[in-house]
Amino acid sequence: MKRKRVKFAFFLDLESAYKTLLRNKIRSFLTILGIIIGVGSVIATIGIGQGASKAIQASINSMGSNMLIILPGSSSLGGINSGFGVLPTLTLNDVYAIRKLSSVKTDTAILGMPQQVIWRGNNWSTLINGADSTFPIVRKWPVAKGTFFTPQQVSSAANVAVIGNTAATELFGLINPIGHIIIIHSVPFTVIGLLSVKGFNAFGQDQDDIVVIPITTMMEKIAGTTWVHAIAVSAKTQKDTVAAQSQITALLRQRHHIPVNKPNDFFVRNLTEIAQAANSSAATFTILLASIAAVSLLVGGIGIMNIMLVSVTERTKEIGIRMAIGAKKSDILKQFLIESAVLSLFGGLLGIGLGFGISSAISAFSPLKTVVTAEPIIISVVFSLCVGIFFGFYPAFKASRMNPVEALRYE
Amino acid sequence: MSNSYDINANMPLIRLENIGMIYKIGDISYEVLKGINLAIENGEFVSIMGASGSGKSTLMNILGCLDKPTSGSYFLEGKDVSGLTSDELAEIRNKKIGFVFQGFNLIQRLSILENVMLPLYYSGYHSKDSEEMALKALKLVDLSDKGNKFPNQISGGEQQRVAIARAIVNDAPIIMADEPTGNLDSVRGADVMNFFEKINSERGATIILVTHDKHVADYAKRLITVKDGIILSLETVKKI
């Protein structure tokens, strides 16, 4: 008689394990509940974390690309420190000097203040921002309709305005604002462009509630100052932001004639760094939550071990029969290991479903859009399989060490 | 039939030399077998008789390679198996010995066919081949049509016939039966015993029957009586 080694023995084992577990559906389900919840919560928390970090990324990106912000310094007078931005230290000439730096793509001065804007019978209080013609590049904020103002319009301090979507809606309703004259601080401005919709920033402010006019016009006709509130700088690449930070610091110290032993009269804030910090704190939170979830996976594994031990005891007789007809230790070990692996794998698969469910429920009922990627799914399935094999090993080992005579006698 | 063990022409199929078995429970040791010497030839039908506590079950466990003796040697097909590891014994049980127990000992979760296929699974047969062999074995015990049923769906007598099919499916040269009719009424018991006779005469399998029932023991051609751990008598049964 020809002997053939079983090719599909593993699948037979799988099938038999599957059948065994199906015979006790409720118990099998309760056994894997821990794994289901564990895998589900790992996937859901990582989905939430990745959604949060994507949201942070998006809101940082909406501020501008590779952006640095330069603010005037704080004053310290008689021991009282004021906040940022009160010293009139930044000028338009600083802006033009920074623009020549090798690491800097472009920059724009910003001088903002709230003002009442009037169009015919309507009026609306909004933020008036003086900016350079480079504003759309630095802030990554193109116009949706019309045009942005040109360098010539900036140098000639023209009375032109580009209006944000919210401000436009409040003043004009459904009317196309381009070409209309609005009054700001008793000065008439022609609306030449409508900014695209930007949405809310990370701090909940409506960025579209804005009117942008040339910085020169702002300084001369509205604010009446010779200094600017801030300079927004766009570095050439994300890596250049660090170089830009040091170059700008050196340049401004030189331009402001600051002696070596004196502090800066300005601050340079690297938004990319802030973004990265925010991102890494989101990542830390995700890891923390996922670890808590992973603990429940572990607890689920202990549940599997518990039930497998019960199952081994219950099936002592069967183990004896199998041994009597020729099962080796390794055959018995394999049988119970496969059973617990199948159990935990099922738990893992159902857990993926649960994780997806939780994630999409969160996406549906909260502003946070969760992102479920393949990685946490693969990791948690592999992990749950490992949990099943790890915690299934002891019961299986116990089964395999049984004495066939005693096992057969068991009733 | 493939055979990895050398058959020594001068050696009987089974030879026990001075087999002793001592169980230790705590500090007390029980000497269950006290120097058993026994030879069983290929193709014999022997029964081992004895009251409970006589040591006949222990003897059968040793003969069936389920247990190892404390002392003495056991030659199976000329090879000393008393010192083998539990996995080596498992392989011998799988290939050389078929078991039929009093309580049928079928696995309830498995169908009749799957129960009969199980020894083949452990010897590594392809599932298609083993299904064919199992069906053949079931046909031999007149249960070809019950393959898809489960043990709790058939009668006790039928269950014991399934156990016989499982014992012979691997063409094992030795069939060990431990009180095979103990759970059956006399009609079904006689039915089962007839199958043992058939296997012995038609297939030439060696049958070792352990029982305390004289009527059952009388089916054998040789009667071995065990008492207090020693063999009391070896007699040849005269068939009328």
Chai-1 contact restraints between the chains, C-beta under 6 A:
chainA,res_idxA,chainB,res_idxB,connection_type,confidence,min_distance_angstrom,max_distance_angstrom,comment,restraint_id
A,K4,B,H126,contact,1.0,0.0,6.0,A-B,restraint_1
A,R5,B,G124,contact,1.0,0.0,6.0,A-B,restraint_2
A,V6,B,G124,contact,1.0,0.0,6.0,A-B,restraint_3
A,V6,B,H126,contact,1.0,0.0,6.0,A-B,restraint_4
A,E318,B,I107,contact,1.0,0.0,6.0,A-B,restraint_5
A,I321,B,N105,contact,1.0,0.0,6.0,A-B,restraint_6
A,A324,B,F99,contact,1.0,0.0,6.0,A-B,restraint_7
A,I325,B,L118,contact,1.0,0.0,6.0,A-B,restraint_8
A,I325,B,P119,contact,1.0,0.0,6.0,A-B,restraint_9
A,G326,B,A90,contact,1.0,0.0,6.0,A-B,restraint_10
A,G326,B,R93,contact,1.0,0.0,6.0,A-B,restraint_11
A,G326,B,N94,contact,1.0,0.0,6.0,A-B,restraint_12
A,G326,B,P119,contact,1.0,0.0,6.0,A-B,restraint_13
A,G326,B,Y122,contact,1.0,0.0,6.0,A-B,restraint_14
A,A327,B,Y122,contact,1.0,0.0,6.0,A-B,restraint_15
A,K328,B,D87,contact,1.0,0.0,6.0,A-B,restraint_16
A,K328,B,A90,contact,1.0,0.0,6.0,A-B,restraint_17
A,D331,B,Y122,contact,1.0,0.0,6.0,A-B,restraint_18
A,P404,B,L66,contact,1.0,0.0,6.0,A-B,restraint_19
A,V405,B,N61,contact,1.0,0.0,6.0,A-B,restraint_20
A,V405,B,L66,contact,1.0,0.0,6.0,A-B,restraint_21
A,V405,B,D67,contact,1.0,0.0,6.0,A-B,restraint_22
